């Protein structure tokens, strides 16, 4: 290739970056969502480059092949498999000589958890048995055990109890089963009877308020007519088919005493029978005039909800490399090491999700430890965190930020890696990574990441999923988010989804270890730069 053609290609690449940046800023000025393509210059070969060579595709493969093996049984929280995975990660840290900072001179931060599942579930209306996850849905984290035989239900509009609109006004519902709609009453122009404009009130966004209102009025059970039941079932299927996990010390929202059942419109028709027309008329009246109405419907309802609770042990894994003159400030690197376990004899190995991130983090911890042993200790301290329970609702990171081992006020960044070993349909090779959240809280974090890539890594940095309007909402779906919620600048590295996501086919043979090595080195470079600069990252965005 001649010099003239190379120069032309470099100019074209830079123009592509500028056009992408301009498009991003036009569509949504707050967060960058373009693609940054590297130039063709060779990476800088300095002492930092040499330290990063500890991160090696051969070692990554050895680690991942263990974490994603059938013997780990899918690493589901609360199972023997994840205990084995934790033991393996800890043994590698001990081999590297990384300092323990966990409970009782260990690498672990213990988390008290409960495993919730339905031991028995049976719903009958007028003697007809209905099917869970087909006709109705009850979620074990939202409802406790209940045995009930009722000969009536009370239609109660939307189940709202607000100064602007109350379905409970003049209603007698103590020890009754109530039937309600989702959402809130709005007129034909979409004007809410609560907010008095086109915006929805908190009664539409937080079902907890309806559950709390029902509990305060002594309601025995809530039945919700849910036009979007299929979508709700899809969103909650894993928490029903697999045990759901909550913290042992539950917060107020999870201590509600009134069980909830979501039913389809078809099941509602069968429940209401001849009263259906009147219920629809009452609903339409409340939407038009803001006047609620109640109706008692005679029916035979038999409910058996037997919830099993099992105390389980969970643990985050913590490894610490102490800094020098700025050692009281902390750079956190994180990855979750749990997955979704087994279904019968089928093992969901989660090689990409997230044995890839966990393995990469192990190698990064080794690189920092060897650097320190060789006299190149970072100025700020490094905390490597393997999170438990990400698949159950970001539980491990949520627990850590509310029970931090090191001062959150002195934690300068969280660098999170979740799925970094595959490619998606957009790319044909592994020389890319999606970057999410880099400019949400700190403009300097974003620029530093770009500069590190320009100097060392030479990856295509794709910020598509950083768009505030991204329908996938990946920014909210991995462990970095709990740190960002606390105002800590956070950046999330991710290879995108693929056909094997959350399937038994997410196997280790499909991992691209050369890609993992590149991503691991890039993250090491970035963490090193943050740990060694004079000033901590500023929080200048919101």
C-alpha positions as CSV (number, residue, x, y, z in Angstrom):
1,X,0.0,0.0,0.0
2,X,1.5,3.4,-1.0
3,X,1.8,6.4,1.3
4,X,-0.7,8.5,-0.6
5,X,-3.4,5.9,-0.3
6,X,-2.6,5.5,3.5
7,X,-2.9,9.2,4.0
8,X,-6.2,9.3,2.2
9,X,-7.6,6.5,4.4
10,X,-6.5,8.2,7.5
11,X,-8.3,11.4,6.4
12,X,-11.4,9.4,5.6
13,X,-11.4,7.8,9.0
14,X,-11.1,11.1,10.8
15,X,-13.9,12.6,8.7
16,X,-16.0,9.6,9.7
17,X,-15.4,10.3,13.4
18,X,-16.3,14.0,13.0
19,X,-19.5,13.2,11.1
20,X,-20.5,10.6,13.7
21,X,-19.8,13.1,16.5
22,X,-21.8,15.9,14.8
23,X,-24.7,13.5,14.2
24,X,-24.6,12.4,17.8
25,X,-24.6,16.0,19.1
26,X,-27.4,16.9,16.8
27,X,-29.7,14.1,17.9
28,X,-28.9,14.3,21.6
29,X,-26.5,16.9,22.9
30,X,-25.8,15.4,26.3
31,X,-24.1,12.1,25.6
32,X,-21.7,11.0,22.8
33,X,-23.1,8.1,20.8
34,X,-20.8,8.0,17.8
35,X,-18.0,5.6,16.7
36,X,-14.4,6.5,17.1
37,X,-12.2,4.7,14.5
38,X,-8.5,4.4,15.4
39,X,-5.7,5.7,13.0
40,X,-3.2,3.2,11.6
41,X,-0.2,4.4,13.7
42,X,1.6,1.8,15.8
43,X,0.9,1.8,19.6
44,X,3.3,3.5,21.9
45,X,5.9,1.0,23.2
46,X,6.8,2.2,26.7
47,X,7.1,0.9,30.2
48,X,3.3,0.9,30.6
49,X,3.0,-1.2,27.4
50,X,5.5,-3.6,28.9
51,X,3.5,-3.9,32.2
52,X,0.4,-4.8,30.3
53,X,2.0,-7.8,28.6
54,X,1.1,-9.8,31.7
55,X,-2.4,-9.9,30.2
56,X,-2.1,-12.8,27.8
57,X,-4.6,-14.7,25.6
58,X,-3.1,-18.1,26.7
59,X,-3.6,-17.4,30.4
60,X,-7.1,-15.9,29.7
61,X,-8.1,-19.1,28.0
62,X,-6.9,-21.2,30.9
63,X,-8.9,-19.2,33.4
64,X,-12.1,-18.9,31.3
65,X,-12.1,-22.6,30.4
66,X,-12.3,-23.3,34.2
67,X,-14.9,-20.7,35.0
68,X,-17.1,-21.6,32.0
69,X,-16.8,-25.4,32.5
70,X,-19.8,-27.7,33.2
71,X,-18.2,-28.4,36.7
72,X,-19.2,-24.8,37.7
73,X,-22.8,-25.6,37.0
74,X,-23.6,-22.2,35.5
75,X,-22.5,-20.2,38.6
76,X,-26.0,-19.4,39.8
77,X,-26.1,-17.4,43.0
78,X,-26.8,-19.7,46.0
79,X,-25.5,-22.9,44.4
80,X,-22.5,-25.1,44.7
81,X,-21.3,-23.9,41.3
82,X,-20.8,-20.3,42.3
83,X,-19.1,-21.4,45.5
84,X,-16.6,-23.3,43.3
85,X,-16.1,-20.3,41.0
86,X,-15.4,-18.1,44.0
87,X,-12.9,-20.6,45.3
88,X,-11.2,-20.7,42.0
89,X,-10.9,-16.9,41.6
90,X,-9.6,-16.6,45.2
91,X,-7.0,-19.3,44.6
92,X,-5.7,-17.4,41.6
93,X,-5.5,-14.1,43.6
94,X,-3.6,-15.9,46.3
95,X,-1.3,-17.3,43.6
96,X,-0.6,-13.8,42.4
97,X,0.0,-12.6,45.9
98,X,-2.8,-9.9,45.8
99,X,-3.7,-8.6,49.2
100,X,-6.9,-9.8,51.0
101,X,-9.3,-7.1,52.2
102,X,-12.5,-9.1,52.8
103,X,-14.2,-10.5,55.9
104,X,-12.1,-12.5,58.4
105,X,-8.8,-12.1,56.4
106,X,-10.4,-13.5,53.2
107,X,-11.1,-12.3,49.7
108,X,-14.8,-12.4,50.4
109,X,-17.4,-9.8,51.4
110,X,-20.3,-12.0,52.7
111,X,-23.9,-11.1,51.7
112,X,-26.9,-12.3,53.5
113,X,-29.6,-13.4,51.0
114,X,-32.9,-15.3,50.7
115,X,-33.8,-17.6,47.9
116,X,-37.5,-17.3,47.0
117,X,-39.5,-19.7,44.9
118,X,-43.0,-21.1,44.6
119,X,-43.3,-24.5,46.2
120,X,-47.0,-24.8,45.2
121,X,-49.2,-22.5,43.2
122,X,-52.9,-23.0,42.3
123,X,-55.5,-20.5,41.2
124,X,-59.2,-21.5,40.5
125,X,-62.1,-19.4,39.5
126,X,-65.5,-21.0,39.7
127,X,-63.8,-24.4,39.9
128,X,-61.7,-23.8,36.7
129,X,-57.9,-24.2,37.2
130,X,-55.7,-21.6,35.4
131,X,-52.1,-21.8,34.3
132,X,-49.3,-19.8,35.7
133,X,-47.1,-17.9,33.2
134,X,-50.0,-18.3,30.7
135,X,-53.2,-16.9,32.2
136,X,-51.7,-15.1,35.2
137,X,-48.4,-14.1,36.9
138,X,-47.5,-14.0,40.6
139,X,-43.9,-12.9,41.4
140,X,-42.3,-14.4,44.5
141,X,-40.4,-11.2,45.4
142,X,-43.7,-9.3,45.3
143,X,-46.1,-11.7,47.0
144,X,-45.8,-14.1,50.0
145,X,-47.7,-17.2,50.9
146,X,-51.5,-17.1,50.9
147,X,-54.3,-19.6,51.1
148,X,-57.7,-18.0,50.3
149,X,-61.2,-19.0,49.5
150,X,-63.4,-16.1,48.6
151,X,-67.0,-15.8,47.2
152,X,-66.5,-12.3,45.8
153,X,-64.1,-9.7,44.5
154,X,-64.4,-5.9,44.7
155,X,-63.7,-3.9,41.6
156,X,-61.8,-0.9,42.7
157,X,-60.8,1.1,39.6
158,X,-57.1,1.7,39.5
159,X,-56.3,1.0,43.2
160,X,-55.2,4.6,43.7
161,X,-55.4,6.5,47.0
162,X,-54.3,10.1,46.3
163,X,-55.6,13.5,47.4
164,X,-56.4,14.3,43.8
165,X,-58.2,11.0,43.1
166,X,-59.0,8.1,45.4
167,X,-60.6,4.8,44.5
168,X,-60.8,4.0,48.2
169,X,-63.1,6.9,49.0
170,X,-66.3,5.4,50.6
171,X,-65.1,1.8,49.7
172,X,-65.2,-1.0,52.1
173,X,-62.3,-3.4,51.2
174,X,-60.9,-4.7,54.5
175,X,-60.2,-8.4,54.2
176,X,-61.4,-8.3,50.6
177,X,-59.9,-9.3,47.2
178,X,-59.8,-6.2,45.0
179,X,-59.7,-6.1,41.2
180,X,-57.9,-3.1,39.6
181,X,-56.5,-1.8,36.4
182,X,-52.9,-0.9,35.8
183,X,-52.0,2.8,35.4
184,X,-54.3,5.7,36.2
185,X,-57.4,7.4,34.8
186,X,-56.8,9.7,31.9
187,X,-59.4,11.5,29.6
188,X,-59.7,11.2,25.8
189,X,-56.9,13.8,25.5
190,X,-54.5,11.9,27.8
191,X,-54.9,14.3,30.7
192,X,-54.3,12.6,34.0
193,X,-56.9,13.0,36.8
194,X,-54.0,13.2,39.2
195,X,-51.4,15.4,37.5
196,X,-54.0,17.4,35.5
197,X,-51.7,17.4,32.4
198,X,-50.3,14.9,29.9
199,X,-47.7,13.6,32.3
200,X,-48.3,10.3,34.2
201,X,-48.2,10.4,38.0
202,X,-46.1,8.2,40.3
203,X,-49.1,5.8,40.5
204,X,-48.4,4.7,37.0
205,X,-44.6,4.2,37.5
206,X,-44.5,2.6,40.9
207,X,-46.8,-0.3,41.6
208,X,-45.4,-0.3,45.2
209,X,-47.7,2.7,46.0
210,X,-50.8,0.7,45.0
211,X,-49.6,-2.3,47.0
212,X,-48.9,0.0,50.0
213,X,-52.3,1.6,49.7
214,X,-54.0,-1.8,49.6
215,X,-52.1,-2.9,52.7
216,X,-53.0,0.2,54.6
217,X,-56.7,-0.5,53.9
218,X,-56.5,-4.1,55.0
219,X,-56.9,-5.6,51.5
220,X,-56.4,-9.4,51.4
221,X,-55.2,-9.7,47.8
222,X,-54.8,-7.5,44.7
223,X,-55.8,-8.8,41.2
224,X,-54.5,-6.6,38.4
225,X,-56.0,-6.6,34.9
226,X,-52.9,-6.3,32.8
227,X,-53.3,-5.8,29.0
228,X,-49.5,-6.2,28.7
229,X,-49.4,-9.5,30.6
230,X,-47.3,-11.4,28.0
231,X,-44.6,-8.7,28.2
232,X,-44.7,-8.7,32.0
233,X,-44.4,-12.5,32.0
234,X,-41.4,-12.4,29.6
235,X,-39.7,-9.8,31.8
236,X,-40.2,-11.8,35.0
237,X,-39.8,-15.4,33.6
238,X,-36.4,-16.0,35.0
239,X,-37.3,-14.8,38.5
240,X,-40.2,-17.3,38.5
241,X,-38.6,-20.3,36.8
242,X,-35.5,-19.9,38.8
243,X,-35.4,-18.9,42.4
244,X,-35.5,-15.1,43.0
245,X,-33.0,-13.7,45.4
246,X,-33.4,-10.8,47.8
247,X,-31.3,-9.4,50.6
248,X,-31.9,-11.2,53.9
249,X,-32.5,-7.8,55.5
250,X,-35.3,-6.6,53.3
251,X,-36.2,-3.0,52.8
252,X,-39.7,-1.5,53.4
253,X,-40.8,-2.0,49.8
254,X,-40.3,-5.8,49.9
255,X,-42.0,-6.2,53.3
256,X,-45.5,-5.6,51.9
257,X,-48.2,-8.0,53.2
258,X,-50.7,-7.8,50.3
259,X,-50.1,-10.4,47.5
260,X,-50.5,-9.4,43.9
261,X,-51.7,-11.4,40.9
262,X,-51.6,-10.1,37.3
263,X,-54.2,-11.6,35.0
264,X,-54.9,-11.4,31.3
265,X,-57.8,-9.6,29.8
266,X,-59.3,-13.0,28.8
267,X,-59.1,-14.2,32.4
268,X,-60.7,-11.0,33.6
269,X,-63.6,-11.6,31.2
270,X,-64.1,-15.0,32.7
271,X,-63.8,-13.7,36.3
272,X,-66.4,-10.9,35.8
273,X,-68.9,-12.7,33.6
274,X,-72.0,-10.6,33.2
275,X,-70.6,-7.8,35.3
276,X,-67.9,-7.1,32.6
277,X,-70.0,-4.4,30.9
278,X,-70.6,-2.6,34.1
279,X,-67.0,-2.6,35.2
280,X,-66.0,-1.2,31.8
281,X,-68.6,1.6,32.2
282,X,-67.3,2.4,35.7
283,X,-63.7,2.6,34.4
284,X,-64.8,4.9,31.5
285,X,-66.7,7.1,33.9
286,X,-63.6,7.5,36.1
287,X,-61.5,8.4,33.1
288,X,-64.1,10.9,31.9
289,X,-65.3,12.6,35.1
290,X,-62.6,11.6,37.6
291,X,-65.3,10.0,39.8
292,X,-64.3,6.5,41.0
293,X,-66.8,3.7,41.3
294,X,-66.7,0.3,42.9
295,X,-68.6,-2.9,42.2
296,X,-68.9,-6.2,44.1
297,X,-68.7,-9.2,41.9
298,X,-69.9,-12.6,43.1
299,X,-67.5,-15.4,42.1
300,X,-65.7,-18.4,43.7
301,X,-62.0,-17.7,44.0
302,X,-59.6,-20.3,45.4
303,X,-56.0,-19.3,45.8
304,X,-53.0,-21.3,47.1
305,X,-49.6,-19.6,47.0
306,X,-47.0,-21.5,49.0
307,X,-43.7,-19.5,48.9
308,X,-40.5,-21.3,49.9
309,X,-37.8,-19.2,51.5
310,X,-34.3,-20.5,51.8
311,X,-31.4,-18.6,53.4
312,X,-28.4,-18.7,51.0
313,X,-24.8,-17.3,51.1
314,X,-23.5,-14.9,48.6
315,X,-20.1,-13.2,48.4
316,X,-18.4,-10.5,46.5
317,X,-14.7,-11.1,45.9
318,X,-12.3,-8.3,46.7
319,X,-8.6,-7.9,45.9
320,X,-6.5,-4.9,46.9
321,X,-3.4,-3.3,45.5
322,X,-2.3,-0.4,47.8
323,X,-1.2,2.8,46.2
324,X,1.5,5.3,47.3
325,X,1.0,9.0,48.0
326,X,-2.7,9.0,47.0
327,X,-3.5,5.6,48.4
328,X,-6.6,6.8,50.2
329,X,-8.3,7.3,46.9
330,X,-9.6,4.2,45.2
331,X,-9.9,3.0,41.6
332,X,-12.4,0.2,41.3
333,X,-12.4,-2.4,38.5
334,X,-15.5,-4.7,38.5
335,X,-17.0,-7.7,36.8
336,X,-19.8,-10.1,37.8
337,X,-18.9,-13.7,38.1
338,X,-22.4,-15.3,38.5
339,X,-24.6,-16.6,35.7
340,X,-28.0,-18.3,35.5
341,X,-27.2,-21.8,36.5
342,X,-28.9,-25.0,35.2
343,X,-32.2,-26.1,33.8
344,X,-32.5,-29.8,34.5
345,X,-29.3,-31.3,33.1
346,X,-28.6,-28.3,30.7
347,X,-25.8,-26.0,32.0
348,X,-25.8,-22.3,31.1
349,X,-22.0,-21.9,31.2
350,X,-22.0,-18.1,30.5
351,X,-18.6,-18.1,28.8
352,X,-19.1,-14.6,27.5
353,X,-21.6,-13.5,30.2
354,X,-19.5,-13.1,32.2
355,X,-16.7,-15.5,32.5
356,X,-15.0,-13.3,29.9
357,X,-15.1,-10.2,32.2
358,X,-14.2,-12.2,35.3
359,X,-11.2,-13.8,33.6
360,X,-10.1,-10.4,32.2
361,X,-10.3,-8.8,35.6
362,X,-8.2,-11.6,37.1
363,X,-5.5,-10.9,34.6
364,X,-5.7,-7.1,35.2
365,X,-5.3,-7.7,39.0
366,X,-2.2,-9.8,38.2
367,X,-0.8,-7.0,36.0
368,X,-1.2,-4.5,38.8
369,X,0.2,-6.8,41.4
370,X,3.3,-7.6,39.3
371,X,3.8,-3.9,38.6
372,X,3.8,-3.2,42.3
373,X,6.2,-6.0,43.0
374,X,8.5,-4.7,40.4
375,X,8.6,-1.2,42.0
376,X,5.8,0.4,39.9
377,X,3.1,0.7,42.4
378,X,0.2,3.0,41.3
379,X,-0.4,6.3,43.2
380,X,-4.0,5.5,44.0
381,X,-5.1,2.2,45.4
382,X,-6.8,-0.4,43.1
383,X,-9.8,-2.5,44.3
384,X,-10.8,-5.4,42.0
385,X,-14.3,-6.5,42.6
386,X,-16.0,-9.6,41.4
387,X,-19.7,-9.1,42.0
388,X,-22.2,-11.8,42.9
389,X,-25.9,-11.6,41.9
390,X,-25.7,-9.3,38.9
391,X,-28.1,-11.7,37.1
392,X,-30.6,-11.4,40.0
393,X,-30.8,-7.6,39.8
394,X,-27.3,-6.1,40.3
395,X,-27.4,-7.4,43.9
396,X,-23.6,-7.7,44.6
397,X,-22.8,-4.1,43.5
398,X,-25.9,-2.8,45.3
399,X,-24.8,-4.4,48.4
400,X,-21.2,-3.1,48.1
401,X,-22.2,0.6,47.5
402,X,-24.4,0.4,50.6
403,X,-21.8,-1.5,52.6
404,X,-18.5,-0.3,51.1
405,X,-15.3,-1.8,52.3
406,X,-13.4,1.4,51.3
407,X,-14.7,5.0,51.5
408,X,-17.1,5.7,48.6
409,X,-16.3,9.4,48.9
410,X,-12.8,8.6,48.0
411,X,-13.7,6.2,45.2
412,X,-12.8,8.0,42.0
413,X,-14.1,5.6,39.3
414,X,-15.7,2.2,38.6
415,X,-14.5,0.5,35.4
416,X,-16.8,-2.3,34.7
417,X,-16.4,-5.2,32.2
418,X,-19.4,-7.4,31.3
419,X,-19.2,-9.6,28.1
420,X,-15.9,-8.8,26.4
421,X,-15.1,-12.1,24.6
422,X,-17.3,-12.2,21.5
423,X,-18.4,-10.1,18.5
424,X,-21.9,-9.1,17.6
425,X,-23.6,-8.9,14.1
426,X,-22.4,-5.3,13.5
427,X,-18.7,-6.3,13.4
428,X,-16.7,-8.9,11.6
429,X,-13.6,-8.9,13.8
430,X,-12.8,-8.3,17.5
431,X,-11.0,-5.0,17.2
432,X,-13.8,-3.0,18.8
433,X,-15.6,-2.5,22.1
434,X,-18.8,-0.7,23.0
435,X,-18.2,2.0,25.6
436,X,-21.1,3.0,27.8
437,X,-21.4,5.8,30.5
438,X,-18.0,7.4,30.0
439,X,-19.3,10.9,29.7
440,X,-22.4,10.6,31.9
441,X,-20.7,12.0,35.0
442,X,-17.2,13.0,34.0
443,X,-16.1,14.6,30.7
444,X,-12.5,13.9,31.7
445,X,-13.1,10.1,32.0
446,X,-14.5,10.2,28.4
447,X,-11.5,12.1,27.0
448,X,-9.0,10.0,29.0
449,X,-10.5,6.8,27.5
450,X,-10.2,8.3,24.0
451,X,-6.6,9.4,24.6
452,X,-5.5,6.0,26.0
453,X,-7.0,4.3,22.9
454,X,-5.3,6.8,20.6
455,X,-1.9,6.2,22.3
456,X,-2.0,2.4,23.0
457,X,-5.0,0.3,22.2
458,X,-6.1,1.3,18.7
459,X,-9.6,-0.2,19.1
460,X,-12.8,1.0,17.4
461,X,-14.7,2.6,20.3
462,X,-18.4,2.4,19.6
463,X,-20.6,4.6,21.8
464,X,-23.9,3.6,20.2
465,X,-25.3,2.2,23.4
466,X,-24.3,5.3,25.3
467,X,-27.2,7.2,23.7
468,X,-29.7,8.4,26.3
469,X,-32.5,7.1,24.1
470,X,-30.9,3.6,23.5
471,X,-33.9,1.2,23.8
472,X,-31.7,-1.5,25.2
473,X,-30.9,0.6,28.3
474,X,-27.6,-1.2,28.8
475,X,-26.3,1.7,30.9
476,X,-28.8,0.6,33.6
477,X,-28.2,-3.1,33.3
478,X,-24.7,-3.9,34.7
479,X,-22.9,-3.3,38.0
480,X,-21.3,0.1,37.2
481,X,-24.8,1.6,37.4
482,X,-25.0,1.3,41.2
483,X,-21.7,3.2,41.5
484,X,-23.0,5.9,39.1
485,X,-26.1,6.2,41.2
486,X,-23.8,7.2,44.1
487,X,-22.2,9.9,41.9
488,X,-19.1,7.9,41.1
489,X,-17.8,8.3,37.5
490,X,-18.3,4.9,35.8
491,X,-17.5,3.4,32.4
492,X,-18.8,0.1,31.1
493,X,-17.0,-2.1,28.4
494,X,-19.2,-4.5,26.5
495,X,-19.0,-6.5,23.2
496,X,-22.8,-6.4,22.4
497,X,-25.2,-9.2,22.4
498,X,-25.3,-12.3,20.1
499,X,-27.5,-15.3,19.4
500,X,-26.1,-17.2,22.4
501,X,-26.9,-14.6,25.0
502,X,-28.5,-16.3,28.1
503,X,-28.6,-19.6,26.2
504,X,-26.9,-23.0,26.8
505,X,-24.8,-22.3,23.7
506,X,-22.8,-19.4,25.3
507,X,-19.8,-21.8,25.5
508,X,-16.1,-21.3,25.9
509,X,-15.2,-22.6,22.4
510,X,-16.8,-19.5,20.9
511,X,-14.6,-17.0,22.9
512,X,-12.1,-14.8,21.1
513,X,-9.2,-14.7,23.5
514,X,-7.2,-12.3,21.3
515,X,-10.0,-9.8,21.7
516,X,-10.1,-10.4,25.4
517,X,-6.4,-9.7,25.6
518,X,-6.8,-6.4,23.7
519,X,-9.7,-5.2,25.9
520,X,-8.0,-6.3,29.1
521,X,-4.9,-4.3,28.1
522,X,-7.0,-1.2,27.2
523,X,-8.7,-1.3,30.6
524,X,-5.4,-1.7,32.4
525,X,-4.0,1.3,30.5
526,X,-7.1,3.4,31.5
527,X,-7.1,2.3,35.1
528,X,-3.3,3.0,35.4
529,X,-3.8,6.5,33.9
530,X,-6.6,7.3,36.3
531,X,-4.7,5.9,39.3
532,X,-1.6,8.0,38.5
533,X,-2.8,11.4,37.4
534,X,-2.4,14.4,39.8
535,X,-6.0,15.2,40.3
536,X,-8.9,12.8,40.7
537,X,-11.5,12.7,38.0
538,X,-13.9,15.6,38.3
539,X,-17.7,15.0,38.4
540,X,-18.8,17.7,36.0
541,X,-21.7,16.1,34.2
542,X,-25.2,15.1,35.4
